[in-house]
Structures are given as C-alpha cells and as structure tokens.
Amino acid sequence: MSSSKVGGEIRASHILIKHEGSRRKASWKDPEGRIIKSTTREAAVSQLKALRDDIVSGKATFEDVASRFSDCNSSKRGGDLGPFGRGQMQKPFEDATLALKVGELSDIVDTDSGVHIIKRTK
C-alpha cells in the first residue's frame, strides 16, 4: 500500500464557498463565475459563518445547507466527498479533517479552492 494510505481512509462532507481568490472561479451554481469573481474572501467567510451558525443551532442540517449553498459538485450528495486517504486532499483540508472527531464540525478552513466547513463522517 502507498504511504498515502497510512492510518487508513477517512470520510468527510464539506460546504465550499468560492471567492475571487479561488483557483477555479466557476461552480455548478455559477458556471460563468460572475458571482464568484465579485465575492471577496471576507464575504465568503461571513456567509459560511452564518451557515455554520444555522447548522450548530439546529435551524438547518449540514446536508441541506451543503446541497443548497456549496459551490462543490459534492453538494448533490449533501457535501459527501466519499472516503479518502492522506495526500488526496489539499493539505489544509486534510489537516483540518484529521483534527476532527467523527461527527464534529470544523471552523472555517482556507484552501486554494475557497473557504470550507468540514464535517468528519468516518
């Protein structure tokens, strides 16, 4: 087995909000990137914090928020990314996911893709 599998696979779901600094400025919600290109990182973080508050308070489920607001195609699966091992995700995302207990929700995580909230599921 490759060294990327050390420690086994983990599984997580996430909500991604892209912004003007994201490496790919398009998504299923915004194929032309018009909204993403005019969204500041600060605005993306603010939106994500409000969404996280709704999840934590019980106003909404993680899966519902991910399916409605995430810029990632995983939104179709409630944010589920499926199983992955070490070295398969961007380092800040991987580190944040590994730091979570199963069922736990992250704070805001920055990657080249945008800003995320991560929920570890395995």
Secondary structure, 3 states (H helix, E strand, C coil): CCHHHCCCCEEEEEEEECCCCCCCCCCCCCCCCHHHHCCCHHHHHHHHHHHHHHHHHCCCCHHHHHHHHCCCHHHHHCCEEEEECCCCCCHHHHHHHHHCCCCCECCCEEECCEEEEEEECC
